[in-house]
């Protein structure tokens, strides 16, 4: 029998390190060739790492959340034959499913430090004494000792069940029981959730965007009564043969048309090179919520697509993102982003720009409101657009004029096709 070491592969695109997101095997498992061992995450996508051999897992080289360099030891597998690993000393196997602390054997000086399997740290669990000790200030504890009162037998009426002097007074007054709290049973449980995988990437990108981009937001209300009527007519006439339309394809069409007049909005800003790149193609990022967090699949060449192709691509990309099957090139390269919370869209929002883009358009929910139309009160379908721009590149006047152009197109939807 021999040992085969699988190292973190070069995923391409100049990526030097990746984050280990999830193991699908543990020490002692038998694996087959091409079986998926783990998921790792780059800046753009989650990538599956398959096994190149069949055998038994003897050691894991990292824990979820660890950032590993390309070439670092990922896993050791015992195989038939000599394998590809011949070190005299090998680390003790680490079972990533065990919460206990595990010792690791010394590593030969010739071995790279990043090849040592990493043991999961022991959980810092509170002792029984710590969890059962009643809450009280030092003064209350001292008084209880002086009076011979066992605090464990009292139920405090303070915040989180804290025992106060009033509780001691009630006990000493003759009732021999402390007054009962009126707020129900206090909870002192807590949950610690490591920020790893997609959630870590989202946090990093949001932090970078808010730190480096000079955000400013602009909110405009849109009367979408005519737009909704047009959508209903299109769905009645073409829904069976071409599919039903939501508002998103019509919104994307309005952005595409408006961008012809405002090319400075459909741009990237390179902070390092201090260069603005204006794009002729409209690669529309569509912010999509998944179980793991926010992702932005890209509808490419929205300027060349009709409504139904756009609708089909939106559905396909959203499904791929939510199922974790989106390819790397489907999650990068957007030139402007559209974000919508649908029925939960609220009245207004301040969306964060998806760097290196310079604009993001946020869609709020549609509501019925009384409006003045030609001097008369009428019930209209109203929707706000909440958009953010990079003030380093986009002037406030240009941003307002751009959204006003989108407003005109949506309120007179025939203009979308002129």
TILUM-704996 format. One record per residue: residue in three letters; z negated, y, x of N, C-alpha, C, O in turn. Coordinates in steps of 0.02 Angstrom, whole numbers, plus 32768, in hexadecimal, padded with zeros to 4 digits. Example, Ala and Ser with C-alpha at 12.3 -4.5 7.8 and 13.67 -1.06 7.14 Angstrom:
BEGIN
Ala7E7A7EE482947E7A7F1F82677E7A7F5B82947E597F5A82C8;Ser7E9E7F9082827E9B7FCB82AC7E76800282857E6E8039829E;
***
This chain:
BEGIN
Unk80007FC5802A8000800080008000803F802C7FE4803E8063;Unk801F80748014802180B38038801480EE800A800C80E57FCD;Unk801081288027800381658001803F81938003805A81A18038;Unk805481AA7FC9808B81D97FC48070821D7FAC804E82217F78;Unk807D82517FD2806682947FC280A082BC7FA380D582C17FC1;Unk809482D77F6880C583047F4980AB834B7F528073835B7F3E;Unk80D583767F6E80C283BB7F7B80E283E97F48811283D77F26;Unk80C584237F4280DF84547F13812784657F258134847E7F5C;Unk815784587EF9819D84627F0A81B084AC7F0B818E84D67EED;Unk81E784BA7F2D820484FD7F2D822B85057EEC825F84E67EE3;Unk8212852F7EBF823085377E7D826B85677E808291856C7E4F;Unk8273858A7EB782AC85B87EBE829A85FF7EAE8260860F7EA1;Unk82CC862B7EB082C686727EA1829586957ECF827886C87EBD;Unk828A86797F0C825E86997F3D821486937F2D81EC86B87F49;Unk820286667EFF81BC865F7EEB8195863B7F2181A886037F35;Unk815E865A7F3A8137863D7F6F80F986197F5680DE85EE7F7A;Unk80E286297F1A80A786087EFF80AC86057EB380CC862E7E93;Unk808A85D37E98808A85C97E4F804385BA7E39801885AA7E62;Unk803785BE7DF97FF685AD7DDD7FF785697DBE8024855A7D96;Unk7FC7853F7DCE7FC084FE7DAF7FA185087D6A7F6985217D64;Unk7FC584F57D367FAF85037CF17F8C84C77CD27F5884CE7CB3;Unk7FAA848B7CD97F8E84517CB57FA284117CD87FDB84097CEE;Unk7F7283E27CDD7F80839E7CF47F8E83717CB87F6E83777C84;Unk7FBE83437CC07FCB83107C8D7FB582CB7CA57FBE82997C81;Unk7F9882C87CE17F7F82897CFC7F3B82967D1A7F2882CF7D25;Unk7F1682607D297ED682667D4B7ED1822E7D7E7EFA82007D7E;Unk7E9F82327DA97E9581FF7DDC7E8C81BB7DBB7E6581B37D8C;Unk7EB1818A7DD47EAD81467DB97EE781367D8B7EF380FB7D7D;Unk7F0B81697D727F43815C7D467F7D813C7D6B7F8A814B7DA6;Unk7FA181117D487FDF80F57D63801881207D49801E812C7D0D;Unk804381377D77807A81637D6480BC81417D7680BF81177DA4;Unk80F081547D528133813A7D5F815E81717D7D814D81AC7D79;Unk8195815C7D9A81C3818D7DB781DE81BA7D7F81EF81A37D49;Unk81E281FA7D8E81F9822F7D6081C782417D2A81D7826B7CFF;Unk818C82227D29815982367CF9813F827B7D0A8135828B7D45;Unk813482A57CD7811B82E97CE380D282E57CF880A882C77CD6;Unk80C383047D31807F83037D4C805883417D38801D833C7D27;Unk8078837B7D3A805483BA7D2F808583F07D1980C183EB7D23;Unk806884257CFC808C84637CED807584987D1E803984A07D2A;Unk80A584BC7D3B809584F67D6580B985327D4880EB852C7D25;Unk80A0856D7D5780BD85AA7D3B80D085DA7D7280AA85E87DA1;Unk810E85F37D6D812586297D97811C866B7D7180FE866C7D3B;Unk813686A17D8C813286E17D69815B86E07D298151870B7CFE;Unk818986B07D2381B986B27CEC81B386797CBB81C386827C80;Unk819D863F7CD181A086067CA4817185CE7CBB815A85CE7CF4;Unk816385A07C8D813E85647C9D816F852D7CB281A385237C92;Unk815F85097CE8818B84D77D05816684957D09812D84927D1F;Unk8187845F7CF4816A841C7CF8817783FE7D3D81AE84057D58;Unk814583DE7D5A814B83BC7D9B814B83717D90811783567D7D;Unk8183834F7D9B818583067D91817182E17DD0817082FC7E07;Unk816282A17DC7815282767E008192825A7E1E81BF82467DFA;Unk819582597E5F81CF823C7E8181C681F37E9181F481D27EA9;Unk818A81D77E83817B81917E93815381737E5A813A81977E2E;Unk814C81317E5C8120810E7E2E80E380F67E5580E980E27E8F;Unk80A880F77E35806D80E07E57802E80F57E32802F81007DF6;Unk7FF680F97E577FB5810A7E3A7F9B814B7E587F9C81537E95;Unk7F8481777E2E7F6B81B87E467F2881AE7E6A7EFA818F7E4F;Unk7F2381C87EA87EE581C17ECE7EC482057EDB7E8982077EEA;Unk7EE8823C7ED57ECA827E7EE07EF582B47EC27F3382B07EC4;Unk7ED582E67EA67EF883217E8C7EEA835C7EBB7EB383637ED5;Unk7F1D83847EC77F1883B97EF87F0483FD7EDE7F07842D7F03;Unk7EF184027EA07EDE84437E857EC3843C7E3F7EC684077E21;Unk7EA884727E257E8D84737DE17EB284A97DB97ECB84D97DD7;Unk7EB684A17D777ED884D47D4E7EBC851A7D5B7E8085257D5D;Unk7EEB85497D647ED8858D7D737EDF859F7DBC7EDE85D97DCF;Unk7EE5856C7DE77EEC85797E2F7F33858E7E407F6385727E27;Unk7F3885C07E6B7F7985D67E847F8785B07EC47F6185B47EF4;Unk7FBF858D7EC67FD085627EFF801185787F1F8040858E7EFD;Unk801385737F60804F85867F858083854F7F81807385147F7A;Unk80C285627F8480F885317F8880EE85087FC880E485247FFE;Unk80F084C67FC380E4849A7FFC809D847F7FFE808F84518024;Unk806F849C7FD6802B84837FD68028843F7FB58052842E7F8C;Unk7FF684167FC97FEF83D37FAE7FDD83D77F647FAA83F57F52;Unk800583B77F3A7FFA83B87EF27FD583797EDB7FA5837E7EB5;Unk7FEA833F7EF37FCD83007EDB7FDA82C97F0E800C82CA7F32;Unk7FAC82987F107FB6825D7F3A7FBA82207F0D7F9382177EDE;Unk7FEB81F57F1B7FF781BA7EF37FFB817D7F20801F817D7F52;Unk7FD6814A7F0F7FD9810B7F35801680E47F1D801F80D87EE2;Unk804080D07F4D808080B07F3D8087806F7F63806380627F94;Unk80B680467F4D80C8800A7F7380ED80207FB28116804D7FB0;Unk80DE80007FEA80FF8013802880D480438051809880468047;Unk80F48067807E80CF809180AD80C380D88093809780FA80AC;Unk80E980EE806180E08132804880FA8165807A811F815480A8;Unk80E681A4807280FD81D980A080C381FD80C080CD823280DE;Unk808681E180BA804A820380D4802581D481018015819C80EE;Unk801581EB813F7FF881BC81707FBC81DA81947FAE81C781CC;Unk7F97820981757F5D822581957F2681F1819A7F2081C5816E;Unk7EFF81F581CF7EC981C581D87E9181D081A67E7381A0818E;Unk7E84821081967E4F821F81667E6E823D81287E9C8266812C;Unk7E55822880F07E6F824480B17E35825D80887DFF82408089;Unk7E40829280647E0982AD803A7DF6827B80037E1E82537FED;Unk7DB782807FEF7DA082577FB77DC5826D7F787DD082A97F6E;Unk7DD9823D7F507DFE824D7F137DD582797EE57D9882717EDF;Unk7DF782A67EC57DD582D37E967DF182C77E517E2E82CA7E46;Unk7DC582BA7E227DDA82B17DDD7DD182F47DB97D99830A7DAD;Unk7E0A83147DA87E0783567D897DEB83547D437DDF83897D25;Unk7DE083187D277DC383147CE47D7783117CE67D5783127CB1;Unk7D59830D7D237D1183067D2A7CF3834A7D387D0A836D7D65;Unk7CC0835E7D137CA1839F7D1C7C6D83A07D547C4F83D47D62;Unk7C6183677D737C2E83657DA77C4A837D7DE97C8783807DF2;Unk7C1D83907E177C3183A67E597C4483697E827C2183377E80;Unk7C7C836C7EA67C9583337ECB7C9D83467F137CBA837A7F23;Unk7C82831D7F417C88832B7F877CCE831D7F9F7CF082F17F84;Unk7CE483427FD27D2683377FEF7D1D832680387CF98349805C;Unk7D3D82F2804F7D3782DB80947D55830E80C37D81833480AF;Unk7D3E830F81037D5B833D81347DA68332813B7DBE82FB8131;Unk7DC98367814D7E11836481547E22836A819D7E06839481C0;Unk7E50834081B67E64834581FC7E7D838B820C7E9A83AC81E1;Unk7E7283A1824B7E8783E4825F7ED283EE82577EE884278250;Unk7EF883B982597F4183BF82547F5883CA820D7F9283DD8201;Unk7F2C83BF81DD7F4183C481977F3D840C81807F0E842F8191;Unk7F6E842381597F6B8466813E7F31846D810D7F22843F80E7;Unk7F1084A8810E7ED584B180E37EE684AD809A7EBD84998071;Unk7F2384C080887F3484C080417F46847B80287F5884747FED;Unk7F41844880537F508404803D7F1183E080267F1583A7800F;Unk7ED68400802B7E9883E080177E9183E07FCC7E9484167FAE;Unk7E8883A77FAC7E7B83A77F647E3D83D17F557E0D83D07F7A;Unk7E4083F47F1E7E0A84227F0B7DE084027ED57DFB83EB7EA3;Unk7D9E84007EDE7D7283E57EAC7D60841B7E7A7D5984557E8B;Unk7D5884077E3B7D4384367E087CF984457E127CD184177E1A;Unk7CE784847E117CA184987E1A7C76847F7DE17C8D84787DA8;Unk7C3884717DF17C0A845A7DBD7BFC84937D8D7BF984CD7DA1;Unk7BF484827D4E7BE684B57D1B7B9E84CD7D247B7284A47D2E;Unk7B92850D7D1F7B4F85297D217B3185267CDC7B3685557CB5;Unk7B1384EE7CCC7AF784E47C897AAD84F87C897A8984E67CB8;Unk7A97851D7C577A5185317C547A2484F47C4B7A3584C37C2B;Unk79E984F97C6979B884C37C62799A84C47C1D79A084F57BF8;Unk7979848C7C0B795984887BC9792484BE7BC2791B84DB7B8D;Unk790084CC7BFB78CB84FE7BF978E885437BEA78CC856A7BC4;Unk792385537C0A794185957C01795A859E7BBA795485D57B9E;Unk797685697B9C799385707B59795E85727B23796A858C7AEC;Unk792185547B3078ED85517AFD78BC858A7B02789385937AD5;Unk78BD85B17B37788D85E67B417898861E7B0F78D086387B0B;Unk786686317AE7786F86647AB5787C86A87AD4786686B67B0C;Unk789F86D37AB078AE87167AC7787387447ABA785B87477A81;Unk785C87687AED782587977AE5782187C27B24783587AC7B5A;Unk780787FF7B1D7800882B7B5677C488147B80779987F07B67;Unk77C088297BC0778688167BE97744882C7BCA771288087BCF;Unk774388667BA97704887E7B8A76EE88517B5176B388427B49;Unk771F883A7B29770F880D7AF276F687CA7B0D76C787AD7AF2;Unk771787B27B42770187727B6076B987777B7A7691874A7B70;Unk76AA87AE7B9C766787B67BB7763387B97B7F75FE879A7B84;Unk764387DE7B49761487E27B11760A879D7AF075D3878B7ADD;Unk764287777AEA763D87347ACD761087077AF775E986E17ADC;Unk7616870C7B3A75EB86E47B6575A286F97B5C757586CF7B5A;Unk7597873B7B58755287537B517533873C7B0F74F7872D7B0B;Unk755D87387ADA754487257A98754686D97A8D752F86C17A59;Unk756486B47ABD7568866C7AB6759C86567A83759386237A61;Unk75D0867B7A7D7605866C7A4C763F864A7A6F765886637AA2;Unk765586127A55769085EF7A6F76CF860E7A4F76DB86057A14;Unk76F686327A77773186547A5C776586237A42778D86347A17;Unk776485E57A5B779585B47A44778C85A479FA77BA858B79DA;Unk775285B279DF774685A37998775585DD796A774D85D7792E;Unk776B86167986777A8651795E77C5865C795877ED86497983;Unk77D7867B7920781D868E7916782086DA7914780486F978E8;Unk784286F8794478438740794978718760791678A0874278FD;Unk7860879F7906788987C678D778B587F978F978D9881F78D8;Unk78B387FB793C78DD882A7960792488117968793487DA7951;Unk794F88387989799488237996799687E179BA797187D579EA;Unk79C487B479A479CC877179C1798B874979C07981871D79EA;Unk795E8759799079218733798B78EB874779BC78BB872279C6;Unk78F1878279D978BF87997A0A787C87A379E8787887C079B2;Unk7846878A7A087802879279EE77E787D67A0277EA87E97A3D;Unk77CD87FA79D177B4883D79DD7768883F79D1774A880E79BB;Unk774A887A79E17702888279D676F1887A798C76BC8860797B;Unk771E8890795F771288897917770B883F790376E4882F78D6;Unk773188147924772C87CC791576E887B1792B76CB87877909;Unk76CF87CA7965768D87B4797B765787CF794B762787AC793B;Unk7660880E7934762F882B7906762C880178C575F687F478AC;Unk766787EE78AB766887C7786E7646878378777623876A784B;Unk7651876678B27632872578C175E7872B78C475C286FF78AC;Unk75CE876178E37587876A78ED7563878478AE7526878078A9;Unk758B879E787E756C87BA7842754F87867814752B879777E5;Unk755E874778207541871377F7757486E577D8756386AE77C2;Unk75B386FB77D575E686CF77B875F6869677E6760E866177D1;Unk75E986A0782675F6866E785B763F8659785F764F86297882;Unk766A867D783C76B28671784576D386B4784A76C086E37827;Unk770486B97873772886F8787C775687057841776F86D77823;Unk7761874678307790875577FB77D5873A780A77EA87387844;Unk77F8872477D77839870677E0786F873C77E8786D876F77C5;Unk789E8730781378D6875E781A7901875B77DC7907872877BB;Unk791E879477CC79458799778E79918797779A79B8879D776B;Unk79A4879077D979EC879377E97A0B874F77F47A43874B780E;Unk79E9871A77E27A0486D777ED79F486BE783379D186DF7859;Unk7A0F868478437A02866578837A2C868778B97A69868778B5;Unk7A0B86A378EC7A3286C479217A588691794B7A4286587955;Unk7A9186A679637ABA867B79907AB6869579D77ABB86D179E3;Unk7AAD86687A057AAC867B7A4B7AE086547A747AE086577AB2;Unk7B0C86307A507B3F860A7A747B7586387A8F7B7E86707A76;Unk7B9786227AC27BCF86487ADE7C0286177AFB7BF185DD7B09;Unk7C3E862E7B027C7586047B1C7C9886287B547CAC86627B4C;Unk7CA086087B8C7CC286257BC67D0786057BCB7D0E85C87BCF;Unk7D3B862F7BC97D8086167BC87DA3862F7C077DAD866B7C0E;Unk7DB686027C347DDA86197C707E1E86367C5E7E41861C7C34;Unk7E2F866C7C7F7E70868D7C757EA1866E7CA67EA286807CE1;Unk7ECA86407C8D7EFA861D7CB87F3D86197C947F43862A7C59;Unk7F6F86027CB97FB085F67C9B7FD086347C807FCD866A7C9E;Unk7FEF862E7C44801386657C267FE586A07C187FF986DA7C20;Unk7FA686927C047F7886C97BF57F6B86F27C347F65872F7C2F;Unk7F6786D27C6E7F5D86F87CAC7F9A87237CBC7F93875C7CD0;Unk7FD687077CB18013872D7CBF8017876A7C90802A87A07CA6;Unk800587607C51800787977C217FD687CE7C387FE888097C38;Unk7F9A87BA7C4C7F6887EA7C627F8188117C9F7F78884E7CA2;Unk7F9F87EE7CCF7FB9880F7D0B7FF088407CFA7FF088797D13;Unk801F882C7CD0805788577CBF804188947C96805988CB7CA0;Unk8012888A7C687FF888C27C427FD288F37C6E7FD889307C66;Unk7FAC88D97C9D7F8789047CCB7FB6892C7CF77FAD89687D02;Unk7FEA890B7D11801B892E7D3A803F89647D12804A899B7D2B;Unk805289537CD4807889827CAB804E89C07C9B806789F87CA1;Unk800F89B67C887FE689F07C767FD18A187CB27FC48A547CAD;Unk7FCE89F87CED7FBA8A1B7D2A7FF48A437D487FEA8A797D63;Unk80318A287D43806A8A467D6780988A6E7D3B80BB8A9B7D53;Unk809A8A607CF980C98A837CCD80A78ABE7CAC806E8AB87C95;Unk80C98AF67CA980AF8B317C8680C18B2B7C3C80F38B477C25;Unk80988B067C1780A68AF87BD0809F8B377BA580718B5E7BAE;Unk80CC8B3F7B7680BF8B6A7B3D80DF8B4A7B0081138B2A7B06;Unk80BF8B547AC680D78B337A8980EE8B667A5680D78B9F7A54;Unk811C8B507A2C81388B7A79F8813E8B5079B981598B1979BA;Unk81238B6A798181238B467941814D8B6C790E81458BA97907;Unk81798B4978EC81A38B6778B981A58B3A787C81A88AFD7883;Unk81A28B57783F81A68B2F780381EE8B2B77EC82148B5B77F0;Unk82008AF077D382458AE177BE82448ACB7775821B8AA17762;Unk82718AE6774D827B8ACE770982AE8A96770C82EA8AA17716;Unk82968A58770382C28A1E770A82D68A0176C682EA89C776C2;Unk82D08A29769182E28A10764F832A89FA764C833989C37634;Unk83588A237665839F8A12766483AD89D7769383D789AD7683;Unk838A89D476CB8394899D76FB837F895A76DC83A2892876E4;Unk8347895A76B98331891C7699836189077661836C88CC7656;Unk837D8938763F83AE8929760A83EC890A7629840888DA760E;Unk840389267662843D890A7684842F88C3769B845988977693;Unk83F488B776B883E3887476CF83E48842769483FD880B769A;Unk83C88857765C83C8882B7621840E881B760A841D87E275F9;Unk843A884D760A8480884175F684A38811762684C787E47611;Unk8498881B766884B787EF769A849E87A7769384C587787699;Unk845E879F76868442875C767E845B873A763E846586FE763D;Unk8465876276098480874675CB84C7872E75D584DB86F975BC;Unk84EF875675FA853587457602854287127639856E86E77631;Unk851D8716766F852C86EC76A984F386BD76BD84FA869576EC;Unk84BB86C0769A8481869976AF848E864E76B28477862D76E1;Unk84B18633768284BD85EB768084EB85D576B884E1859F76D5;Unk851D85FD76C8854E85E876FA853D85FD7741854F85DB7771;Unk851A86377749850F8651778D84C58657779F84B4866877D8;Unk8499864A776F8452864E777D8434868F7764845686C2775E;Unk83F3868D775783CF86C7773F83C086F7777883B386E277B1;Unk83C18737776983B1876B779A836B8786778E835787927755;Unk8346879077C4830987B877C1831A880077D48355881077DD;Unk82E9882A77DA82F6886F77EE830888757838832988A4784C;Unk82F28845786182FA884C78AA8343885478BF8351888078E8;Unk8374882B78A683B9883678BB83D2887C78AB83F8889978D2;Unk83BD8898787283D388DB785F83B2890F788C83D28941789F;Unk83738905789E8352893278CD837289317912837C89657931;Unk838488F5792883A588EF796A83E88911796883FC89317999;Unk840D89097931844D892B792A84448977792E846C8998794F;Unk84118992790E840489DA791183F589F07958840D8A25796E;Unk83CD89CA797D83BE89DC79C283FC89DB79ED84068A087A16;Unk842589A879E5846389A27A0C849089DF7A0184A989FC7A30;Unk849889F379C184C38A2C79B284A68A6C79CE84CA8A9579EB;Unk84648A7679C784448AB379E084468AB87A2C844B8AEE7A47;Unk84438A7F7A4E84438A7F7A9784868A977AB484898AAC7AED;Unk84BC8A937A8D84FB8AAE7AA584F58AF87AB585148B117AE4;Unk84CD8B1B7A8D84C48B637A96848D8B737AC8848B8BAA7AE5;Unk845F8B437AD484268B4E7B0084218B177B3483F38AEF7B32;Unk84518B157B6384508ADF7B9684138AE27BC384028AAF7BE2;Unk83F28B1B7BC883B78B1F7BF3837C8AF77BD9834C8AEB7BFD;Unk83808AE17B99834A8AB87B7C83538A6F7B8E83238A497B95;Unk83928A5A7B9783A28A147BA783A68A0E7BF383DD8A067C0E;Unk836D8A117C14836D8A177C5D833289F37C7C830289E17C5A;Unk833789EA7CBD830089D17CE782EE8A077D1A83198A2C7D31;Unk82AD8A097D2A82978A387D5E82768A107D96824489EE7D8B;Unk82938A137DD3827889F17E0D82458A1F7E2F82588A527E4D;Unk82048A0E7E2981D08A397E4581D68A3F7E9181CC8A757EAD;Unk81E68A077EB181E78A077EFA82238A2E7F16821B8A567F44;Unk825D8A237EFA829A8A447F1382A58A887EF382D08AAE7F0A;Unk827F8A987EBF82888AD77E9B82D08ADE7E8282F18B117E8D;Unk82E78AAA7E60832B8AA87E47832A8A957DFD83078A667DE9;Unk83508AB97DD483598AAA7D8E839C8A877D8583CF8A9F7D9D;Unk839C8A4E7D6383DA8A2A7D5583E68A297D0B83BF8A0C7CE5;Unk841B8A4A7CF5842D8A4A7CAF845D8A107CA1848D8A057CC7;Unk844F89EA7C6D847589AD7C5E84A589B97C23849289D57BF0;Unk84E389A27C2C851289A37BF48502896C7BC3850589767B86;Unk84F189307BDD84DE88F87BB1849989057B95846D891F7BB7;Unk848F88F27B56844E88F67B37843188AF7B33844388877B08;Unk840388A07B6183E188607B61839D886C7B3F836F88877B5E;Unk8398885A7B00835F886C7AD78326883A7ADF832C88007ACC;Unk82EE88517AFB82B288297AFD829188297AB9828B885D7A99;Unk827D87EE7AA2825E87E87A5F821887CB7A698210878F7A74;Unk81E687F67A6581A187E07A6F818F87AB7A3B819687B679FF;Unk817887717A53816C87377A288126871B7A368115870E7A70;Unk80FE87137A0280BB86F77A0A80BF86AB7A0A80DD868D79DE;Unk80A0868D7A3C809B86447A3F805286307A408026865C7A43;Unk804385EF7A3E7FFE85D87A3F7FDC85EB7A817F9F85F37A84;Unk800485F37AB67FE886027AF87FE5864D7B067FC486627B36;Unk800786757ADE800886BD7AEA804C86DB7ADD807986BA7AC4;Unk8053871A7AEF8091873F7AE180C7872E7B1480BA872F7B51;Unk8103871F7AFC813C87137B268176873F7B0F817687567AD6;Unk81A6874C7B3C81DD87797B2B822087577B3C823D87647B71;Unk8238872A7B10827C870F7B1A82B087457B1182A487787AF0;Unk82EB873A7B2E831D876F7B33835C875C7B0D837B87287B1A;Unk837087867ADE83B087807ABB83E487A57AE483E487E37AE6;Unk840F87817B05843F879F7B34847C87BA7B0F8495879C7ADF;Unk849487F37B2784D088147B0C84CB881F7AC184F7880B7A9A;Unk8493883E7AAD848B884E7A6784C2887E7A4F84D188817A14;Unk84DE88A47A7D851288D57A6B855288B37A53857C88D37A33;Unk855A88727A638598884F7A51858D881C7A1985BC87F77A08;Unk8551881A79FC854187E779CA8542880479848530883E7979;Unk855787DA7953855287F0790D850D87DD78F284E487BF7915;Unk850087EF78B484BD87E6789784A8879D7896846E878E78A5;Unk84D58771788484C2872B787B84B9870778BD848D86DC78C4;Unk84E2871878EE84D786FC793184948714794C846E86ED7969;Unk8486875479428445876F7958840C874B793683DB87397957;Unk8411874078F583DC871D78D083D286D678EB839986C078F4;Unk840986B378F88404866F791283E4866D795783BB86417965;Unk83F6869D798283D9869F79C5838F86B179C38367869579E9;Unk837B86DD7996833486EE798F830C86B0797E82D886A3799C;Unk83258689794E8302864C793A83008619797282CC85FA797E;Unk833886107995833A85DF79CB830B85F27A0482E685C87A1D;Unk830D86327A1882E386487A4F829986467A3E827086347A67;Unk828986597A008243865779EB8228861079EC81F086047A02;Unk825185E079D4823B859A79D4823285817A1C8202855E7A2B;Unk826185927A48825C857C7A8D821E85997AAF81FC85767AD5;Unk820F85D87AA181D585F87AC0819585D87AA7816785CA7ACE;Unk819085CD7A66815285B37A498146856A7A5B810D85547A5E;Unk817C85457A67817584FF7A7A817084F57AC5816884BD7ADD;Unk8174852C7AEB817085287B3481AE850E7B5581AC84F97B8F;Unk81E7850E7B31822584F17B4B825785277B61828F85167B74;Unk824485677B5F8273859B7B73828185977BBE8254858E7BE6;Unk82C1859D7BD082D5859B7C1682C185DD7C3882B686107C16;Unk82BD85DC7C7B82A986187C9F82D786537C9282C0868B7C8B;Unk831986457C8E8348867C7C83834586977C3C836186CC7C2E;Unk832486737C0F831C868C7BCA82DD86B77BC382D186D37B8E;Unk82B686BC7BF8827886E37BF68279871C7C28824587387C39;Unk82B4872F7C3F82B887667C6F82FA878B7C66832A87717C48;Unk82FC87C97C80833A87EF7C808344881D7C45837A88387C3C;Unk831188277C1B831988547BE1831F889C7BF9830388AE7C2D;Unk834288C57BD2834B890B7BE3832489397BB5831989737BC6;Unk831089217B7B82E689457B4C82C689107B1F82E488DC7B13;Unk828A891D7B06826588EB7AE0825589047A9A8245893E7A8F;Unk825B88D57A6A824888E17A25820B88B67A16820C88797A23;Unk81D788D479FB819A88AE79EB818788BA79A2818A88F3798A;Unk8173888579808163888B7939812C885A7927812E8820793C;Unk80FB8871790180C6884578E880D2883278A080A68815787F;Unk810D88427886811F882F784280F0884D780F80E188897810;Unk80D7882277E180AB883A77AC8069885377C78045887777A3;Unk80578842780580188859782380238897784D7FF788AA7874;Unk805C88B77845807088ED78738048892C787080508958789A;Unk801C8934783D7FF3896F783B801A89AF782D805689AD781D;Unk7FF889E7783480178A287827803A8A43786680718A5E7862;Unk801A8A3B789F80358A5478DE80188A2B79177FE48A0B790F;Unk80398A2C795080218A08798B80388A2D79C9805F8A5C79C5;Unk80218A177A0380368A357A42804C89FC7A70802689E97A9D;Unk808889E17A67809F89A77A8F80A389B87AD980B189F17AEC;Unk809789857B028099898E7B4B80DE897B7B6580F989467B53;Unk80FA89A57B8F813E899C7BA88142895D7BD48115894F7BFB;Unk817889397BCC818688FD7BF381AB89107C3381E889127C34;Unk8186891F7C6781A589347CA681D889017CBF81CE88C57CB5;Unk820F89177CDF8220895B7CF4824689837CBF826589B67CCF;Unk8244896D7C80826489947C4B824189D77C43820B89E17C5E;Unk82618A047C1E82448A477C1582358A557BCC821F8A8D7BBC;Unk82408A257B9F82338A317B58822489EF7B35823E89BA7B47;Unk81FA89F47B0181ED89BC7AD581E689D97A8E81C58A0C7A84;Unk820489B77A5E820489CF7A1881D9899E79EF81E7896279ED;Unk81A689B979CF8178899179A78184899C795D818B89D47946;Unk8186896579378193896778F08152895B78CA8131892878D5;Unk813F8989789E81048980787481198965782F815589617820;Unk80E88953780780F7893177C9811689617796810D899D7799;Unk813B89437767815B896977308129896D76F7810C893B76E2;Unk811F89AA76DD80F289B576A5811389E27671813E8A0A7681;Unk80FF89D9763281178A0575FD80EC8A4475FC80AE8A4175FC;Unk810D8A7F75FA80E88ABD75F8810C8AEF75CA814A8AED75C5;Unk80E78B1A75A881078B4E758181238B8475B080FE8B9E75DA;Unk81628B9575A981838BC675D381A78BF975A781B98BEA756E;Unk81B28C3475C181D98C66759E82238C5D75B082368C6375EA;Unk824C8C4E757D82948C43758782B98C72755782B48C6B751A;Unk82DE8CA1757483028CD2754B82D48CF6751982E78D0074DF;Unk82998D077530826A8D2C750682438D0274D5821C8D1D74AE;Unk824D8CC074D5822B8C9474A782018C6074CD82138C4C7505;Unk81C98C4B74AF81A08C1674CD81C18BD374BF81D08BC37486;Unk81CB8BAD74F381EA8B6A74EC81C58B39751A81AB8B4C754E;Unk81C38AFB750481A58AC6752D81DA8AAD755E820F8A96754A;Unk81CA8AB375A081FA8A9F75D481DB8A6C7602819D8A697609;Unk82058A44762281EF8A14765481EE8A38769882228A4C76B1;Unk81B38A3F76B581AC8A6676F281948A3A772B816D8A0A7721;Unk81AB8A4A776781998A2577A381958A5577DE81BF8A8177E4;Unk81638A4D7808815D8A767844817A8A52788081748A157886;Unk81998A7878AD81AB8A6078EF817B8A80792181778ABD7925;Unk81578A57794781298A6F797A81458A5A79BE81458A1F79CF;Unk815E8A8B79E381838A7B7A2081628A9C7A5D81468AD37A58;Unk81668A7B7A96814B8A967AD481828A9E7B0781B28A777B08;Unk817B8AD17B3281AE8AE17B63818C8AF17BA681528B047BA9;Unk81B28AE77BDC819A8AF77C1F81AB8B407C2D81E68B527C36;Unk81788B6A7C2E81838BB27C34819D8BC67C7881B38BFF7C82;Unk819B8B997CA881B88BA77CEA82048BAA7CE682258BCA7D0E;Unk821F8B887CB482688B817CAE82838BA17C6E82B88BBF7C6E;Unk825D8B9A7C3882758BB07BF6824E8BEF7BE282118BEE7BDD;Unk82728C267BD682538C637BBE823F8C5B7B74825F8C357B4F;Unk820B8C7F7B6081F38C7A7B1C82288C8C7AE8822D8C6C7AB4;Unk82518CBF7AF782858CD37AC982B98C9C7AC082CE8C8E7A88;Unk82CB8C7B7AF682FC8C457AF182E08C0A7ACA83038BEB7AA2;Unk82A08BFA7AD482818BC37AB082818BD27A6582928BA77A3C;Unk826E8C0F7A53826C8C227A0C82B28C2079ED82BB8C0879B5;Unk82E38C3A7A1183288C3A79F783428BF379F083678BE479C0;Unk83308BC77A1D83458B817A1883298B6079D9834E8B4079B4;Unk82E88B6779CE82CA8B49799382E58B6A795382ED8B487920;Unk82F38BAA795583118BCB791B83568BAE790D836A8BA878D2;Unk837C8B9E794183BD8B7E793783B68B3A791783DC8B2878EA;Unk83848B13792D83768AD2790E83628ADC78C583778AB5789A;Unk833B8B0E78B783258B1D787383618B2B784583658B10780E;Unk83908B54785D83CB8B64783483F38B257825840B8B1C77ED;Unk83FA8AFA785684218ABC784C83FF8A8E781A84218A6F77F1;Unk83BD8A89781C839A8A5C77EF83968A7877A983958A527778;Unk83938AB977A3838F8AD7776083D38ADD773F83D88AE27702;Unk84098ADB7767844D8AD9774D84708A9D776D849B8AA67798;Unk845F8A61775784738A25777C84BE8A19777F84D489F177A8;Unk84E68A3A7756852E8A33775C85458A4B77A185778A3377BC;Unk851F8A7B77BF85318A95780085298A61783885438A6B786F;Unk85058A2B782A84FD89F6785C854089D6786D854789B878A3;Unk857089DB784185AE89B7784985EB89E57852862489CF784E;Unk85DD8A26785E86138A56786886238A5978B2864F8A7F78C7;
***
